[in-house]
Amino acid sequence: PMRFQAEGALWLAGRQRALLADEMGLGKTCQAVLAADHIGAPDVLVLAPAAVTANWLREFSLWSGHSRPARIVRAPADADGPGVRVASYD
């Protein structure tokens, strides 16, 4: 990650609530994945537009140092179990 992404991930990891509102293309996804790793989150829920759900799965495999199962949630039954769950709000 770039220095500002690493710093952003640490900033996110150090808060109970936060909003990361960088401009498009600056690596918010990377920062969120790294922050989840920093806090050791075994389970992660991502809500995103349908068009980028597959991208979130790729980003977790690219940036995360943790091996969490990851899947796209298309129905409530898919949400059960541990790991990264990516759902669309569309």
C-alpha positions in Angstrom: 0.0 0.0 0.0 1.0 3.6 -0.4 1.9 5.5 2.8 -1.4 7.4 3.0 -3.3 4.1 2.6 -1.4 2.5 5.4 -2.0 5.5 7.6 -5.6 5.5 6.7 -5.9 1.9 7.6 -4.4 2.5 11.0 -6.7 5.5 11.5 -9.7 3.4 10.7 -8.5 0.5 12.9 -8.1 2.9 15.9 -11.8 3.9 15.9 -15.1 2.4 16.9 -16.9 4.4 14.2 -15.4 6.1 11.2 -16.2 7.3 7.7 -13.6 7.0 5.1 -14.5 9.5 2.3 -11.5 9.8 0.1 -11.9 10.6 -3.6 -12.6 7.8 -6.1 -9.5 5.9 -7.1 -7.4 6.5 -3.9 -7.7 3.0 -2.5 -10.5 3.1 0.1 -11.1 -0.6 -0.4 -7.4 -1.4 0.3 -7.6 0.8 3.5 -10.7 -1.0 4.7 -9.2 -4.4 4.1 -6.0 -3.5 5.9 -8.0 -2.0 8.8 -9.9 -5.3 9.2 -6.6 -7.1 9.3 -5.1 -4.6 11.9 -8.0 -5.3 14.3 -8.0 -9.0 13.6 -11.6 -9.1 12.5 -12.5 -12.7 11.7 -15.8 -11.7 10.2 -16.4 -8.7 7.8 -19.6 -7.5 6.2 -19.3 -5.3 3.2 -22.3 -3.5 1.7 -21.6 -2.2 -1.8 -23.2 -1.6 -5.1 -23.9 -4.8 -7.1 -21.4 -3.7 -9.8 -18.4 -3.9 -7.4 -19.2 -6.9 -5.2 -16.8 -9.2 -7.1 -14.1 -6.4 -6.9 -14.4 -6.5 -3.1 -13.6 -10.3 -3.1 -10.6 -9.7 -5.3 -9.3 -6.9 -3.0 -9.6 -9.1 0.1 -7.5 -11.7 -1.7 -5.0 -9.1 -2.8 -4.6 -7.0 0.3 -5.4 -9.2 3.3 -2.8 -11.2 5.1 -5.5 -13.2 6.8 -7.1 -16.3 5.3 -10.8 -15.7 5.7 -13.4 -17.5 3.6 -15.0 -14.9 1.3 -18.3 -15.0 -0.6 -21.0 -12.8 -2.2 -24.3 -12.8 -0.3 -27.3 -12.9 -2.6 -29.9 -14.3 -0.2 -30.2 -14.2 3.6 -29.2 -17.9 3.9 -25.9 -17.0 2.2 -25.0 -14.7 5.1 -24.5 -17.5 7.7 -21.0 -18.6 8.6 -17.6 -16.9 9.2 -15.4 -14.8 7.0 -15.9 -12.0 4.5 -19.5 -11.5 3.3 -20.1 -9.0 0.5 -23.7 -8.0 -0.1 -25.3 -5.5 -2.5 -27.6 -2.8 -1.3 -29.1 -2.5 -4.8 
